[in-house]
Amino acid sequence: MPAPLRLWHLTSLDAPTVAVVWALAFAWVAEVALPMWVPLLLALVVWVVYIGDRLLDARADLHTPQIHSLRERHYFHYRHRRVLVPMAVAATCAAVVIVFSLMPAAARERNSVLAVAAGAYFSGVHSSRKLLKLTPPKLASLNSKEFVVGLLFASGCALPALSRAASGPRSAHWPLWSAALFFAALAWLNCYAIERWEAVSQPTRRSRVLPVASLLGLAGLLLTAAVLYSNQPRAAALIAAGTGSAMLLAQLDRSQRCLTSLALRTCADLVLLSPVLLIPFAFLPR
């Protein structure tokens, strides 16, 4: 795997990149202009969260007899913690400055709900690993880390565009919300696929990602047709791009035996950058 891609993943720059790409794509669909500080703030917050999550995972597992759950990204963060921690602190300070100097008061109140939810979940997961044990089996999938991370991640990416498009025509709301909900499902699929791939230790075991990814791809095709029929080509194009990501995740599942764990994990995030294919259309007239 090329060294730049390897570092892109190991330094936790993959998640901020995906977040910024989708946030800008949602803004394009909603036909709103995001101030430059919005994607910058989103990138800083996502990067700090991922740095903290991986460092805490590494610290917890390295102090227990069982460290088989750690991956190369965890070891990388722990080895370079003396560099990453100060950088994360600086990024946090920069994010705080942006919030209190550039973000309008109404937006701070609106975003505080998402911040509190993310903070509560983050602290809950790392203060106690009994979250799933306290959940009824039928609800375990809804309380899983993959589901919550996917939902919070998609909410953070879509909220800037959704809040600014609220004053627009109502007929354009449901395609934008459909694209946001589809991305939430795609973000969950990404987390689910990675969790399943890393949990499969025997070559004969199946990850069960392929049927789920195929089903989401089919749903994306149907949703694209429905949104396109309602004369919302931008939303349809974004959902189609997301559908391509779902099908690429299905292909990665088929090819997982041919890829290293690091390459598979990196590619799982790389395929989420499909909205960059829409850049040439961003300059076309409505």
N, C-alpha and C positions, 0 to 999 in steps of 0.2 A: 504494500500500500504506500502511495506517495507520502513523504514526510510531512508536507503541509496539511494534508487531510488528517494524518495521525495526530499532529499537534492541535489541529482544530477541534478534535474530539477530546483529547487528553486535557486540554486547558479549559474545557467547558465552554468554549466559544460556539459550539454547535447549537445549543438551545437558544442563546440570544440571537443568533443569525436567523434561525427559523422564526422566532417571535417577531423580529423586525420585518421580515419578508411578508409574513401573513398580515401583520398590522397595516402595512402599506397597501397590501392587496385589498383588504377590507375597505380602506379609505378610498381606493380607486373605484371599487364597486359602488360605494355610497356617494361618490363624486364630491368628496369633501377633502379639504387640504389640511393635513396635520402639521402643526408647528414642528420645527426641527427638534425641539426638546422632548417631544412625545416619544419618538422611536429611541432617542438616546436614553431617556429615563427607563423605558421598557427594557432595553438591552442591559443597562446597569443592574436593575432589580433582578432580572432573570439570572444574570451571571452570578450575582452575589448569592442568590438562593441555591443555585447548583453547586457553587463552591462550598457553601456551608453544609449542604446535604452530604456531599461526598466526603468532606473532612470528618463530619460527625459519624458517618457510617464506618469510615476507616478506623477512627479512634475507638469506637465501640467494639468492633470485631477484632481488632488487634490486641485488645486486652482480655480476650476470651480464648479458650482452647480451640474453638472452632472458627477458622478464618476462611473456610472454603467459599463463603459467599462474596468475598472481595474479588474485584476485577482489576485489570491493569489501571483503569482510570482512578480507582481508589488509592492504589499504591503510589501512583504519580502525584496525586494531591498530597498525600501524607509525606512523601519524600521532599516535596517542594513547598511545604506548609509555611516555612519562614519567608517565602516570597509571596505566596498566594494570600496569606492572611492579611498582611499590610495592604496589598492591592485591593482586597475585598473591603477592608475598612475604608480606604480612600474612595472606592466606588460608592460605598454606602453614604459617605459624607457628601459626595457629589450629588447623589440622588436626593438627599434631604434638602440640599441647597436648591435644586431644581423644583422640588415640590413646594417649598415655601416662598420661592421668589418668582416662579414663572407659572405655576399651576393656579388657575382661578379657584376661589374658595368653594364654589359650587362643585367643581370637579374633585376637589379634595374630599368633600363630604361623600360624594358618590363613590369614589375609589377607596375610601376608608373601609367600606363594608367588605370589599374584596380583599383588602390588605389584612383585615382582622381575621377573615376566614382562612386565608393562607397562613398567617402567623399561628393561629390556633392549631391548624392541622400539622404544620411543621414542628411545632413544639410538642404536640401530642405524640407524633410518631417517634421522635427521638428521646422523649422523656420516658416513654413506656412502649415496649414492643408487644403489648398485649391487645392492641387495637382490634385485630381480627378475631382474637379468642373471645372477646366480649360480644361479638356480633353473631346473630343467628345465621346458620349456614345458608339459608335462602337469600340473605341480604349481604353476605360476605363480599360478593362481587361488586356491590354498590359502595362498600366501605373499604375497598381495596385501595392500595396506594396508586395503582395504575388509573383507576377510575377518577379519583379525586385530583391527581396531578393533571390528567387530561382535561378535566372540566375547568380547573383553575387556570391552566395555561391558555386554553382557548378563550376564556373570559377576559383575561388580561390583554390578549391580542385584539379581540373584537370590540372591547368596550370603548376605546377612543373613537372609532368610526360610528358605532351604534349610538353613542351619546350625541354626536354631532349631526347625525342623520335624523334624529328624533323630530326635528321641526320640518322635515321634508314631507312630500306627499305620502300618505299612508299606503298607497298602492305599491310603493317601492320598499316597504318595510319587510314584508314577509320573505321576499327573495334574499335580502341581506341576512335576516335571522336564520333562514334555511342554510345559507352558506356558513354562518357561525356555528350552528348546531352540527353540520356535517364535519366541520373542522374539529369540533370537540370529540366526535366519534373517531376521527382520524388520529387525533392526538392520543386518545385512549388506545387505539389499535397499535400505535407506535410503542407505547409503554408496555402494552400486553405482549407484543411480539418479542420485545427485548427480554422481558421477564421470562417468557416461555423458552426462548432460545438459551438463555443462561441457566435455566433450571434443568434442561435436558442434558444429562451427563452420559447416557448410554446411546450408542449409534442407532439402536433398533427402536428407540422411543420416538414418538411423533410429537411435534410441538403444538399441533392443532391450530396453527396460525393461518394456514392456507384457506380452509373453509370460511373462517371469519373474515379474512381480508377479501375473499371473493364475494362474499355476501355484501360487504360494505361497498365494494366496487359496483356491484349490480344496483344497489340502492342509489349510489351516486349517479349512475347513468340515467335512472328513472327520474331522479330529482333534477338533473340537468335538463332533461327534456321538458319537465313540467315548468321550470323557471324560464326556459327559452320560449316556451309557448305563451307565457305571460308577458313577452316582449321585454325581458330583462337580460340582455346578452352578456353584460358584465358579470352579473352574479352566476349565470350559467357557465361562463368561461372559467370562473374561479372554482366552481364545484367540479367542473370537468378536470381541471388541473389536480384537484384533490383526489378525484377518482383515479387519475393516473398514479398518484402516490400510493393509493391503496393497492392497486394492481402490482406496482413495483415491490411493495412489501410482500405480496403473495409470491412473486418471483424470487425474492430473497429467501423466503421460507423453503422454496423448492431447491435453492442452490446453497443452503446453509452448510452442507457437508463439504462444499468446495472452498469455503471461506474460513479464515481464522475468526476467533471470537471478536477481536478488535476490529477487523474489517467489517464484519457483520453488523456490529454495533454502530460503527461510523456510517455505513451505508444506510442504515435504518433512519438516521437523521438527515442524511444527504438527500434522500428521495422526497423528503418533505419540502424541499425548496422548489417544487414544481411551479409555484406562481411566478418565478422569475421568467418563465417562458412567455408570460403575458406582457412583459416589458415593451416589446415593439408595439403592442396594441394600445398602450397607455398614451401614445402620442397621436392616435387617430382621433378625428372629430367624433362627437357623440352621434 
